[in-house]
Amino acid sequence: MGIYEPIKNYDENENDNEQAKLDSSRMLKPTAAATVEDDVEMALQISQSRSGTVFNEASATERRRANKIDECSLSSTTSRHKSQSQDQCQRLVTLDVFRGLTVALMILVDDAGGILPAINHSPWNGLTLADIVMPFFLFIVGVSLALTYKKLSCRVDASRKAIFRSLKLLTLGLLFQGGFFHRINDLTFGVDIKQIRWLGILQRIAVAYLLTALCEIWLKGDRTVNSGSSLLKKYQYQWAVAFFLTSFYLCLLYGLYVPDWQYRIPMEPSSASKIFSVKCGVRADTGPACNAVGMIDRKILGIQHLYRRPIYARMQECSINSPDYGPLPPDAPSWCQAPFDPEGLLSSVMAIVTCLVGLHYGHIIIHFKDQRVRILHWMIPTSCLIVLGLTLDVFGMHINKVLYTFSYTCVTAGAAGILFTGIYLMVDVWGYSRMTMVMEWMGRHALMIYILAACNILPIILQGFYWGQPQNNIFKLIGVGS
């Protein structure tokens, strides 16, 4: 209508001028010459009035168009800033609080696990507070990936960035957990490549992150989600990957034949090493000595690249101070001192499944906006996972963190779902966010805190400042270490 109005006014002016012309011609009735001159003069006046009117109307129209463009650009910019602020306001604090709480649990069990064996890692079968830290990390990684790849502009570019992030985590893991930095009270550094530890916590997270990210980038359907069944159909290929990984793990764990094997331990007084032989020759064994998880690591990675302080050395068969480390009993089995990596290759397969379970919880956040619906869709798989895991444990598939058994995967993923739902209710629904500000901050800086605290980087830096002798450092002053 803003463009049409000037044309309408122009038409009315033109009709009025023509009507005045007819009236004057009727009243005066001039001669032909006068009539011609009057007609010419009237034509000139009309043309001038038309050109002036058209010019004025065109300029006004351009001004209106320019103003309209400015208003549109201003409104689009304002709406963009509003949407960004709304995204920031709608950020789920639950993610950071959950991640921060997991970091706090990790620091607690690392520092107090030796004092309180009940919260330390289980020597073999069983579940303790320390055993849930790793799957909680993997779970929240999956949730975060669902939100990160909610909208993709380019799958290839997203895949490239995911690979780059995974390589960074792998590099950090090799640097901080491969043996380059030594233990507290040991100011030396460096690692023999022949004995470097290839696997670790950051390496496992990197592998799980990469495969889960690729599944989210490439294996996502185009269905509209309006129910639980449609959600499963949209991501059916991701569930197929989880089913394949679980089946692959179970087939290898219970189907591979584990032969007898040997390992060497250097003796302290001399440079000679002692050879220990372990008798196996079995299948489907989930004990410390003859399981397929350890055999695969020994065959592929080499026993010299595995973790040299195995968790099963705290079992009653291997320690007189069980459930803590201690001297060997007189009748200790030959496998008690054998290296074993808790973040092995085969066990990392089930770690990817835990990450995929977290991815499903993130999908629920994306596709369901009602809080009650979200909680309902979270609690259903949570309950099923816990019941399934406990049932499998009763029937012989024991909960085992080191082997990352299927029952362990189910129970820990279900426990993560319960904690995640509880934090969501408290923080994002009921609004008790001030109580968790510290955990939220820790969650936003989880990697930095993990490297400084869990990898002993901060203690190693602090003990580098001493007086007189390296043993006279701040740790000796406060009574930490020997």
Helices and strands as residue ranges (DSSP letters): H 4-28, H 32-89, H 93-112, G 129-132, H 133-148, H 155-177, G 193-195, H 201-218, H 228-234, H 236-255, E 257-258, E 261-266, E 273-278, E 282-283, H 292-300, G 303-305, G 311-314, H 345-367, H 371-394, H 406-423, I 424-429, G 434-436, H 437-444, H 446-449, I 450-454, H 457-463, H 474-478
